[in-house]
């Protein structure tokens, strides 16, 4: 990647309508050198420029650092990452950990854990109790923040506090710098931003709380220089133990689940691009986005830190624009794919839910050819045994079905994977005639906010600072919706309207005129 082209693309992205206020970029090399470039401002409307020493949230790139620490701890002690954790791995209190849950399975997202609580919510509870939810399906990938929260809990049990294991098993052995759970006092710190769907403009956004137990999954901060130091450590590990750690980190641990043979390593996504081995991870949290992409054979890496989250103007758009070198404008605002045709009227659909991806409806035939994902049509076609490819409203997708057992081969399974997310069959019944009661529209808040609006034609739009954009929701009943959060159920309690989102805490709405209590509605 050419740094002037990358900087030019970054300047164009910052100047674009509703583009990020600021970007920090770094190119890292196996010889240990890091070249950086920064554009824009740390906060919308301020004059403080972004510099290589400005701190940004890393989001899920935190998982790469956690994976380094876990593997360094295990391999340094002569332990096998494929050895089950066991019920005593988290201390004296025995837990219901199945034998199949190993550090390697958690690192590769193949432990069968749900994605679970969104980062920033206090809904995790006792992290170790989530081990009882693990339902591995071979080496099938299913992204889980909870898996890395468990690895962080394990590190704390083995070593001590989060700052201790970060220093002893990541920062010091790999020579990392400017990476921490919080920026040091007095440091330059970028502000996060989201697109406020109600105002149609960017707005500063600050996470109202951060659950320390979820820190290993997504709460680390870094500068461009710091992310560059992580890249150089991965390209050229400093000693034999660290080389063993990086070798395991870049070893595939899941089945292929995406275009180009995409697989999950023990901390990095891996793919083959024209014969080149590429390792990468991206992140998004609380008004920030990030990307770490390594060309492992060529020995160089690209790092991007942005203080805007949402569906447009992302780090991948930036890299695509830089690669085009002259066609920056087309990559800044990607053209959405044409929407597929809906399933024929009267088609029977089976419903599946995912805590991190919402509601999936598939026609009850094998293999399914039509369906809906959060109310938007999708079309599917067989690609190879057990794998269907197609297109949805947001782009290409891949559906993986488990191998049929016995006479069940002509029926849809109880679980499946769509774009790497685990969906489980549920008892919901698809009914497109149901309408959502407009009395439940309004803004609901718990540090983030979710706003629900009902159009005159009955369509329901859900917007939130969790996602930074608005989407059309599927009405399941008078007091229940499905969208990318999963299942939303509305209720009345203690004189207030409440929204309960699948795998999230409750969101408080405005007080009601009459007060009183009411039981939660059933979908």
C-alpha positions in Angstrom: 0.0 0.0 0.0 1.3 3.4 -1.0 1.2 6.0 1.9 0.5 9.1 -0.3 -2.4 7.2 -1.9 -3.7 6.1 1.5 -3.4 9.7 2.8 -5.2 11.1 -0.2 -8.0 8.6 0.2 -8.2 9.6 3.9 -8.5 13.3 3.1 -11.3 12.6 0.6 -13.1 10.5 3.2 -12.9 13.2 5.8 -14.1 15.8 3.4 -17.1 13.6 2.2 -20.6 14.3 3.4 -20.9 12.7 6.9 -17.4 11.4 6.7 -15.2 10.8 9.8 -13.9 13.9 11.6 -10.4 12.3 11.7 -8.3 9.3 10.7 -4.9 8.0 11.8 -3.0 5.7 9.4 0.1 3.6 9.7 2.1 1.3 7.4 4.2 -1.2 9.3 7.0 -3.4 8.0 8.8 -6.6 9.1 12.0 -4.6 9.8 10.2 -2.8 12.6 9.7 0.5 10.9 6.3 2.3 11.0 5.3 5.2 8.7 2.2 7.1 9.8 -0.1 9.8 8.4 -3.0 11.6 10.0 -5.8 13.8 8.7 -8.8 15.6 10.2 -9.6 16.4 13.8 -10.0 14.5 17.1 -13.5 15.9 17.7 -16.1 17.4 15.4 -15.9 21.2 15.4 -12.6 21.3 17.3 -9.3 22.5 15.9 -7.1 19.8 17.6 -5.6 17.8 14.7 -5.2 14.0 14.8 -1.6 13.0 15.3 0.2 9.7 15.5 0.0 10.1 19.3 -3.8 10.5 19.3 -5.6 7.6 21.1 -8.5 5.8 19.5 -10.7 2.9 20.7 -9.6 -0.4 18.9 -12.9 -2.3 19.2 -12.5 -5.9 18.3 -8.8 -5.6 17.3 -8.5 -5.9 21.1 -9.1 -9.6 20.5 -5.8 -9.9 18.6 -3.9 -8.6 21.7 -5.9 -10.9 24.0 -5.1 -13.8 21.7 -1.4 -13.0 21.9 -1.5 -12.9 25.7 -3.5 -16.2 26.0 -1.1 -18.1 23.6 2.0 -16.6 25.2 0.8 -17.7 28.7 -0.1 -21.2 27.5 2.9 -21.9 25.2 5.3 -20.3 27.7 4.1 -22.7 30.4 4.2 -25.7 28.0 0.4 -26.1 28.0 -1.7 -27.1 25.0 -4.3 -24.6 23.7 -6.3 -27.6 22.6 -6.6 -29.0 26.1 -10.1 -28.4 27.7 -10.3 -25.6 30.2 -12.3 -27.8 32.7 -14.7 -26.6 35.4 -11.9 -25.4 37.7 -10.2 -23.1 35.2 -11.7 -20.0 36.7 -11.0 -20.8 40.4 -12.5 -22.8 43.2 -16.1 -22.4 42.2 -16.9 -25.4 39.9 -18.8 -24.6 36.7 -20.6 -26.6 34.1 -17.9 -26.4 31.4 -18.2 -29.0 28.7 -15.1 -30.9 27.9 -15.0 -29.6 24.4 -14.4 -26.0 25.4 -10.7 -25.2 24.9 -8.7 -22.0 24.7 -8.2 -22.7 21.0 -11.9 -23.1 20.4 -12.6 -19.8 22.1 -9.8 -18.1 20.2 -11.2 -19.4 16.8 -14.9 -18.7 17.6 -15.8 -22.3 17.2 -16.9 -23.0 20.8 -20.5 -22.6 19.9 -21.0 -19.7 22.2 -23.6 -17.0 21.3 -22.3 -13.6 20.5 -24.2 -12.5 23.6 -24.2 -9.1 25.2 -23.2 -6.3 23.0 -20.1 -4.5 24.2 -20.8 -1.7 26.6 -23.8 -3.3 28.3 -23.7 -4.8 31.8 -25.7 -7.9 30.8 -22.8 -10.4 30.8 -23.3 -11.5 34.4 -21.0 -14.1 35.7 -18.7 -14.7 32.7 -17.9 -18.3 33.6 -21.6 -19.3 33.6 -21.7 -18.7 29.9 -19.5 -21.8 29.4 -22.7 -23.8 30.0 -24.1 -22.2 26.8 -21.3 -23.6 24.6 -22.7 -25.9 21.9 -19.8 -26.6 19.5 -20.7 -27.7 15.9 -17.5 -29.1 14.8 -15.2 -26.3 13.5 -18.1 -24.1 12.5 -17.3 -20.4 13.0 -19.7 -18.4 15.2 -18.4 -15.0 16.3 -18.6 -14.5 20.0 -17.5 -11.5 22.2 -18.3 -13.7 25.2 -15.6 -16.2 24.2 -13.0 -13.5 24.5 -14.5 -12.2 27.7 -14.0 -15.8 29.1 -10.4 -15.8 27.9 -9.8 -12.5 29.7 -11.4 -14.0 32.9 -9.1 -17.0 32.5 -6.1 -14.7 32.2 -7.1 -12.8 35.3 -7.4 -16.0 37.2 -4.0 -17.2 36.0 -2.0 -14.0 36.3 -3.9 -11.2 38.0 -5.6 -8.0 36.9 -6.1 -7.0 33.3 -3.3 -4.5 33.4 -1.0 -7.3 34.7 -1.7 -9.9 32.1 -1.6 -7.2 29.3 1.8 -6.1 30.4 3.4 -9.5 31.2 2.0 -11.5 28.2 1.6 -8.9 25.4 3.2 -5.5 25.8 6.6 -6.5 27.2 7.3 -9.8 25.4 6.2 -8.5 22.0 7.6 -4.9 22.4 4.2 -3.3 22.0 3.7 0.4 22.9 0.8 2.8 23.2 -1.8 0.1 23.7 -3.8 0.1 26.9 -7.2 -0.3 28.5 -7.3 3.5 29.0 -5.2 6.3 27.6 -2.7 7.7 30.1 -3.6 10.9 31.9 -3.2 14.0 29.8 -2.9 12.0 26.5 -4.5 13.2 23.3 -7.8 11.3 23.0 -10.1 11.2 20.0 -13.9 11.5 20.5 -16.2 8.9 19.0 -18.9 9.9 16.6 -22.0 8.4 15.1 -24.6 9.4 12.5 -27.7 10.6 14.4 -30.5 9.2 12.3 -33.0 11.7 13.7 -30.9 14.8 12.8 -29.2 13.3 9.7 -25.8 14.6 10.9 -22.8 13.5 12.8 -22.8 13.8 16.6 -20.1 13.1 19.3 -20.7 9.8 21.1 -19.3 8.6 24.4 -19.8 5.1 25.8 -21.8 5.6 29.0 -20.2 2.6 30.7 -17.6 -0.1 29.9 -17.8 -3.5 31.6 -14.3 -4.5 32.5 -15.1 -8.2 31.9 -15.7 -7.4 28.2 -12.4 -5.4 27.9 -10.5 -8.3 26.3 -13.1 -8.5 23.6 -13.2 -4.8 22.5 -12.2 -2.1 25.0 -8.5 -1.5 24.3 -7.2 1.9 23.1 -4.2 2.6 20.9 -2.4 5.2 18.8 -1.5 4.8 15.2 2.1 4.2 16.4 0.8 1.6 18.9 -1.2 -0.3 16.3 1.8 -0.2 14.1 3.9 -1.8 16.8 1.4 -4.6 17.0 1.7 -5.1 13.3 5.5 -5.2 13.3 5.4 -7.8 16.2 3.1 -10.0 14.1 5.3 -9.7 11.0 8.6 -10.2 12.8 8.2 -11.7 16.3 11.1 -10.8 18.7 12.0 -14.3 20.0 11.4 -18.0 19.6 8.4 -18.1 22.0 6.8 -15.2 20.3 7.4 -16.8 16.9 5.5 -19.8 18.2 2.7 -17.6 19.4 2.3 -15.8 16.0 2.5 -19.1 14.1 -0.4 -20.5 16.2 -2.2 -17.1 15.9 -2.1 -17.4 12.1 -3.0 -21.1 11.9 -6.6 -21.7 10.7 -8.8 -23.1 13.4 -12.2 -23.0 11.7 -13.8 -24.3 8.5 -14.0 -21.9 5.6 -17.1 -19.7 6.0 -16.7 -16.8 3.6 -15.7 -15.7 0.1 -12.1 -16.4 -0.9 -11.8 -19.3 1.6 -12.1 -17.0 4.6 -11.2 -18.8 7.8 -10.6 -17.9 11.4 -7.2 -18.3 12.9 -6.4 -18.2 16.6 -7.0 -14.5 16.8 -6.8 -13.3 13.1 -9.1 -13.8 10.1 -7.2 -15.5 7.3 -7.7 -15.6 3.5 -5.7 -16.3 0.4 -5.8 -13.3 -2.0 -4.1 -14.2 -5.3 -1.7 -16.5 -3.7 -0.9 -14.0 -0.9 -1.6 -14.9 2.7 -3.6 -12.1 4.3 -4.4 -11.8 8.0 -6.7 -9.2 9.3 -9.1 -8.0 12.0 -11.3 -5.0 12.2 -13.2 -3.4 15.0 -16.2 -1.1 15.7 -17.3 0.3 19.1 -18.8 3.5 20.6 -18.2 5.8 17.6 -14.9 4.3 16.5 -13.8 1.9 13.7 -10.4 0.3 13.1 -8.7 -2.1 10.7 -5.4 -4.1 10.9 -4.5 -5.9 7.7 -1.3 -7.8 7.2 0.3 -9.2 4.0 2.1 -12.0 5.9 4.3 -13.2 2.9 5.3 -9.7 1.8 6.0 -8.5 5.4 4.0 -5.3 5.5 0.7 -4.2 7.1 -1.8 -1.4 6.9 -3.5 0.1 10.0 -6.5 2.5 10.1 -8.1 4.2 13.1 -11.3 6.2 12.6 -13.5 8.2 15.0 -16.8 7.4 13.2 -18.8 4.2 13.4 -21.6 3.2 11.0 -22.2 1.5 7.7 -20.4 4.0 5.4 -16.9 5.6 5.2 -15.3 2.6 6.9 -11.6 1.5 6.8 -12.3 -1.0 4.1 -13.7 1.8 1.9 -10.6 3.7 2.6 -8.2 0.9 1.5 -10.3 0.3 -1.6 -10.1 4.0 -2.5 -6.3 4.0 -2.0 -5.9 0.9 -4.2 -7.9 2.6 -7.0 -5.5 5.6 -6.7 -7.7 7.9 -8.7 -11.2 6.6 -8.2 -11.5 7.7 -4.6 -15.1 9.0 -4.9 -16.7 5.7 -5.9 -15.2 3.9 -2.9 -16.3 6.5 -0.4 -20.0 5.9 -1.0 -20.4 2.3 -2.2 -23.4 1.6 -4.4 -25.7 -0.9 -2.6 -26.5 -4.1 -4.5 -29.8 -4.6 -6.1 -32.4 -6.2 -3.8 -33.3 -9.8 -4.5 -36.8 -10.9 -5.3 -39.0 -11.9 -2.3 -40.3 -15.4 -1.8 -43.5 -16.3 -3.6 -46.7 -15.4 -1.8 -47.9 -18.1 0.5 -44.5 -19.6 1.0 -44.1 -21.3 4.5 -41.1 -19.9 6.3 -39.1 -21.3 9.3 -37.7 -18.7 11.8 -34.2 -18.6 13.3 -32.8 -16.1 15.8 -29.2 -14.9 16.4 -28.3 -12.6 19.3 -25.9 -10.7 17.1 -27.6 -10.7 13.8 -31.4 -10.7 14.3 -34.2 -12.8 12.7 -33.7 -15.1 9.7 -36.7 -16.6 7.8 -36.2 -19.4 5.3 -38.7 -21.3 3.2 -39.3 -24.8 4.5 -37.6 -26.7 1.7 -34.2 -28.2 1.3 -32.2 -26.5 0.1 -34.1 -23.2 0.7 -34.0 -20.7 -2.2 -35.8 -17.7 -0.7 -36.1 -16.1 2.7 -35.8 -12.8 4.6 -33.2 -11.5 7.0 -34.6 -8.9 9.4 -37.5 -8.4 7.0 -35.4 -7.8 3.9 -35.6 -10.4 1.0 -32.7 -12.7 0.3 -32.1 -15.2 -2.5 -30.0 -18.4 -2.3 -28.5 -20.9 -4.6 -26.4 -24.1 -3.9 -22.7 -23.6 -4.3 -21.3 -26.9 -2.9 -22.6 -29.6 -0.5 -24.0 -27.9 2.6 -23.2 -24.4 1.4 -25.5 -21.9 -0.3 -24.5 -18.5 -1.6 -26.6 -15.5 -2.6 -27.3 -11.9 -2.1 -29.3 -9.9 0.5 -30.2 -6.3 0.8 -26.8 -5.5 2.3 -24.6 -7.6 0.0 -23.3 -11.1 -0.6 -23.9 -13.9 1.9 -23.1 -17.5 2.6 -25.4 -20.0 4.3 -24.0 -23.2 5.8 -26.2 -26.1 6.8 -25.1 -28.9 9.1 -24.9 -32.4 7.7 -28.3 -34.1 7.7 -28.8 -37.0 10.1 -31.1 -39.9 9.2 -34.5 -39.1 7.9 -34.1 -35.4 8.7 -32.3 -34.7 5.4 -35.4 -33.3 3.8 -36.1 -30.8 6.6 -34.5 -27.6 7.6 -32.0 -28.1 10.6 -32.3 -26.7 14.1 -29.3 -24.5 13.6 -27.3 -23.0 10.7 -24.7 -20.3 10.0 -25.2 -17.2 8.0 -22.1 -15.1 7.2 -20.4 -16.7 10.2 -23.2 -16.0 12.7 -24.9 -18.9 14.5 -28.7 -18.9 14.1 -30.9 -21.2 16.1 -34.5 -22.3 15.2 -37.2 -20.6 17.3 -40.9 -21.0 17.8 -41.8 -17.8 16.1 -44.3 -18.0 13.2 -43.8 -15.8 10.2 -46.9 -13.6 9.7 -46.5 -10.6 7.5 -50.0 -9.4 8.3 -49.2 -8.4 11.9 -48.9 -4.7 12.7 -46.9 -3.1 15.5 -48.8 -0.8 17.9 -47.7 2.8 17.3 -48.3 3.5 21.0 -44.9 1.9 21.7 -42.9 4.2 19.4 -40.5 6.6 21.0 -36.9 6.8 22.3 -35.6 4.2 24.8 -32.4 4.8 26.7 -29.8 3.0 28.9 -26.7 5.0 28.0 -27.2 4.2 24.3 -30.6 5.0 22.9 -32.9 3.1 20.5 -35.6 5.0 18.8 -38.7 3.4 17.3 -40.9 5.2 14.7 -44.0 3.9 12.9 -44.8 5.4 9.5 -48.4 6.0 8.3 -48.2 2.8 6.2 -47.3 0.7 9.2 -43.6 0.3 8.5 -41.4 0.4 11.6 -38.0 2.1 11.6 -35.5 1.5 14.4 -32.5 3.8 14.8 -29.8 3.7 17.5 -26.5 5.0 18.6 -25.5 1.3 19.0 -25.3 1.0 15.2 -25.2 4.6 14.1 -27.9 4.1 11.4 -31.6 3.4 10.9 -33.2 0.2 9.6 -36.6 -1.1 8.9 -37.8 -3.7 11.5 -40.1 -6.7 11.0 -43.3 -6.5 13.0 -43.9 -9.8 14.9 -46.8 -8.5 16.9 -48.3 -5.5 18.5 -45.4 -5.3 21.0 -42.6 -7.2 19.4 -40.2 -6.5 16.5 -37.2 -8.2 14.9 -34.1 -6.2 13.6 -30.4 -6.5 13.7 -30.4 -6.4 17.5 -32.5 -9.6 17.4 -35.9 -9.7 19.1 -37.3 -6.5 20.6 -40.1 -6.9 23.1 -42.0 -3.9 24.7 -43.7 -3.8 28.1 -45.1 -1.5 30.7 -43.7 -1.5 34.2 -43.6 1.0 37.1 -45.3 3.6 35.0 -42.7 3.5 32.2 -42.4 1.9 28.8 -39.5 -0.5 28.5 -37.8 -2.1 25.6 -36.0 -5.5 26.0 -33.6 -6.4 23.3 -32.4 -9.9 22.9 -29.0 -10.3 24.7 -29.1 -6.6 25.8 -30.3 -5.0 29.0 -33.6 -3.2 29.1 -34.0 0.3 27.7 -36.2 2.8 29.6 -38.8 4.8 27.6 -40.8 7.8 28.6 -43.3 7.7 31.6 -46.8 6.8 30.7 -49.8 8.9 31.4 -51.7 6.3 33.4 -48.8 4.5 35.1 -49.3 0.9 36.3 -47.8 -2.4 35.4 -48.3 -4.9 32.7 -46.7 -8.2 31.8 -44.3 -8.5 28.9 -45.9 -9.2 25.6 -45.4 -12.5 23.8 -44.2 -12.4 20.2 
